[in-house]
Amino acid sequence: MRAWWMADVAGSDPRLPHRRSGSPDDLVGLDCLTRLGVLYWRIEDPSQFETPGTLAHEQLERICHDRKYQNRDQVILAPDRTPDYEAKIRMFFDEHLHEDEEIRFIVDGRGYFDIRDESDQWVRIETEAGDLIVLPAGAYHRFTVDSNNFIHAVRLFQNEPKWACLNRPAEENEHRQSYVAHLGQN
């Protein structure tokens, strides 16, 4: 996983990296992501996550147990495997929030999660196979694959699987207000 301050994507392909200047100063560290409520783990040999007895399986199961992730499903986003692929990618890239954490374990491929910081600037988080990322409830964010147009992810849920989003603005939402209060304390 790598993260950086993001340049404006208006009128260009969001699947490109869009680093502000490409200099090392653009990079964002784990301390900033932690302040934003983002959690991160690295799972070794991610293709083996379904095989009991492997390190990947044990790592993922330990995280699920500790964080009380009860349910999961898998999603593959690719032009040849996802009906109405381009429309789905556009939908995921609309700025939104969820009332639950967004938890993704990347099995294969690469994608970008963008999250707003305290001053409403975008931080782009590049994820690849082996990355497990948690975006907090109430945080404005969006997602896209990279220019390879492929990602295989496991979606984890504390309760029943759901994917309900609220597009911005949603300032009156209680989960948004709780998240903003969290930012104000850090």
C-alpha positions as CSV (number, residue, x, y, z in Angstrom):
1,M,0.0,0.0,0.0
2,R,1.1,3.5,-0.8
3,A,-0.7,6.8,-0.4
4,W,-0.2,10.3,-1.7
5,W,-1.9,13.7,-2.0
6,M,-3.9,13.6,-5.1
7,A,-4.1,16.0,-8.1
8,D,-7.4,17.0,-9.6
9,V,-8.8,14.3,-11.9
10,A,-11.4,16.4,-13.6
11,G,-11.6,15.6,-17.3
12,S,-9.0,12.8,-17.1
13,D,-9.0,9.1,-16.5
14,P,-9.4,8.4,-12.7
15,R,-7.6,5.1,-13.2
16,L,-4.3,6.9,-13.5
17,P,-2.2,7.6,-10.3
18,H,-2.8,11.4,-10.3
19,R,-0.1,12.3,-7.9
20,R,0.0,16.0,-7.2
21,S,3.6,16.5,-8.4
22,G,5.2,13.1,-8.3
23,S,7.7,14.3,-5.7
24,P,8.4,12.5,-2.5
25,D,6.7,15.3,-0.7
26,D,3.4,14.0,-2.1
27,L,3.6,10.7,-0.2
28,V,1.3,10.3,2.8
29,G,2.4,8.1,5.7
30,L,0.5,5.7,7.9
31,D,0.3,8.4,10.6
32,C,-1.9,10.5,8.4
33,L,-4.0,7.6,7.3
34,T,-4.4,6.5,10.9
35,R,-5.5,10.1,11.8
36,L,-8.2,9.7,9.1
37,G,-9.4,6.5,10.7
38,V,-7.9,4.2,7.9
39,L,-6.7,0.8,9.1
40,Y,-4.2,-1.4,7.2
41,W,-2.8,-4.9,7.3
42,R,-0.6,-6.8,5.0
43,I,-1.5,-10.5,4.3
44,E,1.3,-12.7,3.0
45,D,0.6,-14.9,-0.1
46,P,-3.0,-13.6,-0.6
47,S,-4.0,-16.2,-3.2
48,Q,-3.9,-18.8,-0.3
49,F,-6.4,-17.0,1.9
50,E,-9.0,-19.8,1.5
51,T,-6.6,-22.6,2.3
52,P,-6.7,-23.6,6.0
53,G,-3.3,-23.9,7.5
54,T,-1.7,-21.3,5.3
55,L,-0.3,-18.0,6.8
56,A,-2.7,-16.0,4.6
57,H,-5.7,-17.9,5.9
58,E,-4.6,-17.6,9.5
59,Q,-3.8,-13.9,9.2
60,L,-7.2,-13.1,7.6
61,E,-9.1,-15.2,10.1
62,R,-7.3,-13.6,13.1
63,I,-8.2,-10.1,11.8
64,C,-11.8,-11.2,11.2
65,H,-12.0,-12.6,14.7
66,D,-10.4,-9.6,16.4
67,R,-12.6,-7.0,14.5
68,K,-15.8,-9.2,14.6
69,Y,-16.1,-9.5,10.8
70,Q,-18.8,-12.1,10.6
71,N,-19.5,-12.2,6.8
72,R,-17.7,-11.9,3.5
73,D,-18.1,-12.2,-0.2
74,Q,-15.9,-11.8,-3.2
75,V,-16.0,-9.4,-6.1
76,I,-14.1,-9.4,-9.3
77,L,-14.1,-6.2,-11.3
78,A,-12.9,-6.6,-14.9
79,P,-14.4,-5.7,-18.3
80,D,-14.9,-9.3,-19.3
81,R,-16.2,-10.5,-15.9
82,T,-18.4,-7.6,-14.6
83,P,-21.7,-6.8,-16.4
84,D,-22.0,-3.1,-17.3
85,Y,-18.3,-2.7,-16.1
86,E,-17.9,1.0,-17.1
87,A,-21.1,2.1,-15.4
88,K,-20.1,0.2,-12.2
89,I,-16.7,1.9,-12.2
90,R,-18.3,5.3,-12.6
91,M,-20.7,4.6,-9.8
92,F,-17.9,3.5,-7.4
93,F,-16.0,6.7,-8.2
94,D,-18.9,9.0,-7.2
95,E,-18.0,10.5,-3.8
96,H,-20.0,8.8,-1.1
97,L,-20.0,7.5,2.5
98,H,-21.2,4.3,4.2
99,E,-22.8,3.9,7.6
100,D,-20.5,0.9,8.1
101,E,-16.8,0.4,7.7
102,E,-15.7,-0.4,4.2
103,I,-13.4,-3.4,4.5
104,R,-11.5,-4.8,1.5
105,F,-8.9,-7.5,1.2
106,I,-7.2,-7.4,-2.2
107,V,-6.5,-10.9,-3.5
108,D,-5.3,-9.9,-6.9
109,G,-5.0,-6.8,-9.0
110,R,-4.7,-3.2,-8.0
111,G,-7.1,-0.3,-7.2
112,Y,-7.3,3.2,-5.6
113,F,-9.3,4.2,-2.6
114,D,-9.5,8.0,-2.3
115,I,-10.5,9.5,1.1
116,R,-11.0,13.1,2.1
117,D,-8.7,14.6,4.8
118,E,-9.6,17.2,7.4
119,S,-9.3,20.1,4.9
120,D,-11.3,18.3,2.2
121,Q,-8.3,17.3,0.1
122,W,-8.1,13.9,-1.5
123,V,-5.6,11.3,-0.3
124,R,-5.2,8.5,-2.8
125,I,-4.5,5.0,-1.4
126,E,-3.1,2.5,-3.8
127,T,-3.9,-1.1,-2.9
128,E,-2.6,-4.3,-4.4
129,A,-2.7,-8.0,-3.7
130,G,-2.2,-8.7,0.0
131,D,-3.5,-5.4,1.3
132,L,-6.4,-5.3,3.7
133,I,-7.8,-1.8,4.2
134,V,-10.6,-0.4,6.4
135,L,-12.2,2.9,5.7
136,P,-14.2,4.3,8.6
137,A,-18.0,4.7,8.6
138,G,-18.9,8.3,7.7
139,A,-15.8,9.1,5.7
140,Y,-16.2,10.5,2.2
141,H,-14.4,8.3,-0.2
142,R,-14.5,6.7,-3.7
143,F,-12.9,3.8,-5.5
144,T,-11.5,2.9,-8.9
145,V,-9.4,0.2,-10.4
146,D,-6.0,1.1,-11.9
147,S,-5.3,1.2,-15.6
148,N,-5.1,-2.6,-15.7
149,N,-8.9,-2.7,-15.2
150,F,-8.8,-5.7,-12.8
151,I,-9.2,-6.3,-9.1
152,H,-10.3,-9.3,-7.1
153,A,-11.3,-8.4,-3.6
154,V,-12.9,-9.9,-0.5
155,R,-15.5,-7.7,1.1
156,L,-15.7,-8.2,4.8
157,F,-18.7,-7.2,7.0
158,Q,-19.4,-7.1,10.7
159,N,-23.1,-7.9,10.1
160,E,-25.1,-9.0,7.1
161,P,-23.5,-8.0,3.8
162,K,-24.8,-4.7,2.4
163,W,-23.5,-2.0,0.2
164,A,-25.6,1.1,0.8
165,C,-24.0,4.4,0.1
166,L,-25.0,8.0,0.6
167,N,-23.6,10.4,-2.0
168,R,-22.2,13.7,-0.9
169,P,-23.6,15.9,0.6
170,A,-24.6,13.8,3.7
171,E,-23.5,16.1,6.5
172,E,-26.6,15.5,8.6
173,N,-26.0,11.7,8.7
174,E,-25.2,10.6,12.2
175,H,-22.3,8.4,11.0
176,R,-20.8,11.4,9.1
177,Q,-21.2,13.6,12.2
178,S,-19.5,11.0,14.3
179,Y,-16.6,10.7,11.8
180,V,-16.2,14.5,11.7
181,A,-16.1,14.6,15.5
182,H,-13.4,11.9,15.4
183,L,-11.3,14.1,13.0
184,G,-11.7,17.1,15.3
185,Q,-10.2,15.1,18.2
186,N,-7.1,14.1,16.3
